[in-house]
Amino acid sequence: MEFGLSEEQVLLEDSVRRFLTDKVPLDRVRQFADDASDHGDDIWRGLTDLGVTGLLIPEDKGGVGLKMLDAVVVAEALGRHVVPAPFLGSSVIAPRALTLAGRGDDVLAAVATGEQRVGIAFGEAISARADAGLQYDGGKLSGKSLFVLDYTADKYLVATPARQILLVDGRDSGLSSRVLPTVDRTRPTGELVYDRVAAELISDDPDLFDEVLDAARVTLAADSLGAAQEMLDQSVAYAGQREQFNRVIASFQAVKHMCAEMVARLEPCRSMVWFAGYALDDAKDESRLTACHTKAHVQEMGKFVSRTATEVHGGMGFTDLVGLHYWFKRIGFNRQVLGSPEMLREEAAALQGLAA
């Protein structure tokens, strides 16, 4: 059996990559990272025109109505260009949660047209701090969420420790926020504090939360796969140009081995990510376990590739002139957010009855 992308998915990937090559060069990423007032509106408008914002939104809600495998293909392309866009929250998690719950049609329509962005505050439901607390009672939410993804948003999906999913309006007077600086400046992250904020209950089904979380984890794995592939490609190109002792360093056996090992470790990850995306919609009995294994494995391989690619570049790998650090930091951030490899392996063991 041959498992691969369809002709339509290949065309989707090509269209997105052409747009990103033209509109999101490294200098545009630098501009976003250095300017806190830059929300990447031009990039988001371009992705909206391509239909990326409504990728998972049903057609009757104004979207394209595609599946998670299509979102995985786009996520890999975005990772290759370290695109500063709220794709994870607005185009994957929010449509997945609202569609599965049969709620938020107005939000879905606004997201599909690029009019609204949705931030994601799932941290307290995954691994809350010892003194953390979110209280939801009588339609009001109080407490605090840390490491809110895509936090410069119009709406927020907030998950409680009981794995309820709530929808909060970013303009509520009881809501305050601040930036939480992280290593990855291409993905704005913040803190939300709720003081009796009005919150709409989207779902109180823990299984639905898990299904949404699986989709988010696979998307992050695809993003890291794209970032790692770009670091590998840049390393090969650099090794073919950089000369030492009157020879290009690509002719040195040690450098050849480093590049070959990166390829050998990374290439199997692509089919793993593709199957994980496919399983989310078409093999649901395997999707939870596959999502855990995929994010855990791809993030470990991404860590190896990011380190090795930097070593191939030598001292230049640490400079802003090359900009390799943007991909390095993106992979590092993805590795930890929504579950580290260690945590995911423990989850996978529990799913298989191998751990409590």
C-alpha positions in Angstrom: 0.0 0.0 0.0 1.4 3.4 -1.0 0.6 6.3 1.4 1.2 9.7 0.1 -0.3 13.1 -0.6 -3.0 13.6 -3.2 -2.5 15.9 -6.2 -4.7 18.5 -4.5 -2.6 18.4 -1.3 0.6 18.8 -3.3 -0.9 21.8 -5.1 -2.0 23.2 -1.7 1.6 22.9 -0.3 3.1 24.4 -3.5 0.7 27.4 -3.3 1.5 28.1 0.3 5.2 27.7 -0.1 5.3 30.1 -3.1 3.4 32.7 -1.1 5.7 32.3 1.9 8.9 32.5 -0.2 7.7 35.7 -1.8 6.0 37.4 1.2 7.8 36.0 4.3 11.5 36.2 3.8 13.8 36.1 6.8 13.9 39.9 7.0 10.1 39.9 7.5 10.5 37.4 10.3 13.2 39.6 11.9 10.9 42.6 11.7 8.1 40.8 13.5 10.4 39.5 16.2 11.9 42.9 16.9 8.6 45.0 16.8 6.1 44.1 19.5 3.4 46.2 17.7 3.7 44.1 14.5 0.9 41.5 14.5 1.7 40.2 11.0 -1.5 41.5 9.5 -0.1 41.4 6.0 0.9 37.8 6.3 -2.5 36.8 7.8 -4.3 38.6 5.0 -2.3 36.7 2.4 -3.0 33.3 4.1 -6.7 34.3 4.3 -6.7 34.9 0.5 -5.2 31.4 0.1 -8.0 29.9 2.2 -5.6 28.8 5.0 -7.5 30.5 7.7 -10.7 28.5 6.9 -8.9 25.3 6.1 -10.7 23.1 8.7 -13.9 25.2 8.9 -17.0 23.6 7.2 -18.1 25.0 3.9 -21.5 26.0 5.2 -19.6 28.2 7.8 -17.6 30.0 5.1 -14.5 27.7 5.2 -12.8 25.2 2.9 -13.9 22.1 4.7 -10.7 20.1 4.4 -9.2 17.6 6.9 -6.3 17.5 9.4 -3.9 15.9 6.9 -4.3 19.1 4.8 -3.6 21.2 7.8 -0.5 19.2 8.5 0.8 19.8 5.0 0.3 23.6 5.5 1.9 23.5 9.0 5.0 21.9 7.6 5.3 24.7 5.0 4.8 27.4 7.7 7.5 25.8 9.8 10.0 25.9 7.0 9.6 29.6 6.9 9.1 30.2 10.7 6.0 32.1 9.8 4.7 34.5 12.5 1.0 33.7 12.1 -1.6 32.4 14.5 -2.2 29.2 12.5 -2.2 26.8 15.4 -4.9 28.6 17.4 -7.1 30.2 14.8 -6.9 27.7 12.0 -6.5 24.4 13.8 -7.5 24.3 17.5 -10.4 26.8 17.4 -12.1 25.3 14.3 -11.5 21.7 15.6 -13.0 22.5 19.0 -15.9 24.6 17.8 -16.9 22.2 15.0 -16.7 19.1 17.1 -18.8 20.8 19.8 -21.3 22.2 17.3 -20.8 25.7 18.7 -19.5 29.1 17.8 -20.7 29.4 14.2 -20.2 33.2 14.3 -16.7 32.8 15.5 -15.9 30.2 12.8 -17.3 32.6 10.1 -15.2 35.5 11.3 -12.0 33.3 11.5 -12.6 32.0 8.0 -12.6 35.5 6.6 -9.6 36.6 8.7 -11.6 39.1 10.7 -10.9 37.4 14.1 -8.1 35.5 15.7 -8.4 33.0 18.5 -5.8 32.6 21.2 -5.4 29.3 23.1 -5.1 28.9 26.8 -4.8 25.1 27.4 -1.8 25.0 29.8 -3.8 24.6 33.0 -5.6 21.6 31.6 -2.4 19.8 30.6 0.1 20.4 33.4 -1.1 23.0 35.8 1.2 24.6 38.4 0.8 23.6 42.0 -0.8 26.9 43.0 -2.7 27.3 39.8 -6.5 27.8 39.8 -9.2 28.4 37.3 -12.8 28.7 38.8 -15.7 28.6 36.4 -19.1 29.1 38.0 -22.4 30.6 36.8 -20.9 31.5 33.5 -18.1 33.5 35.0 -14.4 32.6 35.0 -11.7 33.7 37.5 -8.1 32.8 37.8 -5.0 32.8 35.6 -3.7 31.1 32.4 0.0 31.0 31.6 1.7 30.5 28.2 -1.4 31.4 26.1 -0.6 30.8 22.5 -1.3 33.5 19.9 -2.4 35.6 22.8 -2.8 38.9 20.7 -6.3 37.7 19.8 -10.0 38.7 19.6 -11.3 35.6 21.4 -9.7 33.0 23.6 -10.4 29.3 24.1 -9.6 28.5 27.7 -9.3 25.0 29.1 -9.9 24.3 32.8 -8.2 21.5 34.8 -11.5 19.6 34.4 -10.8 19.8 30.6 -13.8 22.0 30.0 -13.4 24.3 27.0 -14.6 27.9 27.4 -14.9 30.8 24.9 -13.9 34.2 26.3 -14.1 37.6 24.6 -10.8 39.4 24.5 -12.6 42.8 25.1 -14.2 41.8 28.4 -13.4 44.4 31.1 -12.5 41.7 33.6 -9.7 40.3 31.4 -6.2 41.5 31.6 -3.1 40.2 29.8 0.6 40.7 29.5 3.4 39.3 27.3 5.4 36.3 28.6 8.7 36.4 26.7 9.8 33.0 25.4 12.7 31.8 23.4 10.5 31.8 20.2 9.7 35.4 19.3 7.8 34.3 16.1 4.9 33.0 18.2 3.5 35.6 20.7 2.8 34.0 24.1 1.3 35.7 27.1 -0.6 35.5 30.4 -4.3 36.0 30.9 -5.9 37.0 34.2 -9.6 36.6 34.6 -11.7 38.5 37.1 -15.3 37.2 36.8 -15.0 37.2 33.1 -18.1 36.1 31.1 -17.2 32.7 29.5 -19.3 30.5 27.2 -19.1 26.8 27.8 -18.2 25.1 24.5 -17.7 21.6 25.8 -17.4 19.8 29.1 -16.5 16.5 27.4 -12.9 15.4 28.3 -12.8 13.2 25.2 -13.5 16.2 23.0 -10.7 18.1 24.7 -8.3 15.2 24.1 -9.3 15.1 20.4 -8.6 18.8 20.0 -5.3 18.5 21.9 -4.2 15.6 19.7 -4.7 17.8 16.6 -2.7 20.6 18.1 0.2 18.2 19.0 0.3 16.8 15.5 0.3 20.3 14.0 3.2 21.3 16.2 5.1 18.2 15.1 4.5 19.1 11.5 5.7 22.7 12.2 8.9 21.3 13.7 9.4 18.9 10.8 9.3 21.8 8.4 11.7 23.8 10.5 14.1 20.9 10.8 14.0 20.3 7.0 14.8 23.9 6.3 17.8 23.8 8.7 19.0 20.6 7.0 18.6 22.2 3.5 20.5 25.3 4.7 23.3 23.1 6.1 23.8 21.2 2.9 23.8 24.4 0.8 26.3 26.1 3.2 28.6 23.1 3.2 28.7 23.2 -0.5 29.8 26.8 -0.5 32.0 27.3 2.6 35.7 26.7 1.9 38.4 25.6 4.4 41.9 24.6 3.5 41.0 25.5 -0.2 38.2 22.9 -0.2 34.5 23.1 0.3 33.7 21.6 3.7 31.1 19.3 2.1 34.1 17.3 0.9 35.1 16.5 4.4 34.0 13.1 5.6 32.9 14.4 9.1 30.6 17.0 7.5 29.2 14.4 5.1 28.4 12.1 8.0 26.6 14.9 9.9 24.4 15.8 7.0 23.7 12.1 6.2 22.7 11.4 9.8 20.3 14.4 9.8 18.6 13.0 6.6 18.4 9.5 8.0 16.8 10.6 11.2 14.4 13.2 9.7 13.1 11.5 6.6 11.0 8.8 8.4 9.4 11.6 10.5 7.5 12.9 7.4 5.5 9.7 6.9 4.9 9.5 10.6 3.5 13.1 10.7 1.3 12.4 7.6 -0.2 9.3 9.1 -0.8 11.1 12.4 -2.7 13.8 10.5 -4.7 11.1 8.6 -5.5 9.2 11.7 -7.1 12.2 13.4 -10.0 12.0 10.9 -9.9 8.5 9.4 -8.4 6.1 12.0 -9.6 7.5 15.3 -9.0 4.3 17.2 -5.2 4.9 16.6 -5.2 8.8 16.7 -4.5 9.4 20.4 -1.5 7.0 20.7 -0.2 8.1 17.3 -0.4 11.8 18.2 1.6 11.2 21.4 4.3 9.1 19.7 4.5 11.5 16.7 5.1 14.7 18.7 7.5 13.0 21.1 9.6 11.4 18.3 9.6 14.3 15.9 10.5 16.8 18.6 13.5 14.7 19.6 14.6 14.4 16.0 14.1 18.1 15.6 16.3 18.8 18.5 19.1 16.6 17.0 18.8 18.3 13.6 18.7 21.8 15.0 21.9 21.1 17.0 23.7 19.4 14.2 22.8 22.0 11.6 24.2 24.7 13.8 27.4 22.7 14.2 27.7 22.3 10.4 27.5 26.1 10.1 30.3 26.5 12.7 30.6 30.0 14.2 28.2 31.4 11.6 25.4 29.3 12.9 25.1 31.4 16.0 24.9 34.8 14.2 21.8 36.7 13.2 23.3 37.2 9.7 22.4 33.6 8.9 19.3 33.6 11.1 19.5 29.9 11.9 18.5 30.7 15.5 14.9 31.4 14.5 14.4 27.8 13.4 16.4 26.5 16.3 14.2 28.4 18.8 11.0 27.5 17.1 11.9 23.8 17.3 12.8 24.2 21.0 9.5 26.0 21.8 7.5 23.4 20.0 9.2 20.6 21.9 7.9 21.8 25.2 4.5 23.4 24.5 1.4 21.2 24.9 3.5 18.4 26.3 7.2 17.5 26.3 8.5 14.2 24.8 8.9 12.8 28.3 5.3 13.7 29.2 3.9 12.3 26.0 5.7 9.0 26.3 4.2 8.7 29.8 0.8 9.4 28.3 1.4 6.8 25.6 2.4 4.2 28.2 -0.8 4.9 30.2 -2.9 4.6 27.1 -1.4 1.1 26.5 -1.8 0.1 30.1 1.9 0.1 30.7 1.9 2.8 33.4 -0.6 4.2 35.9 
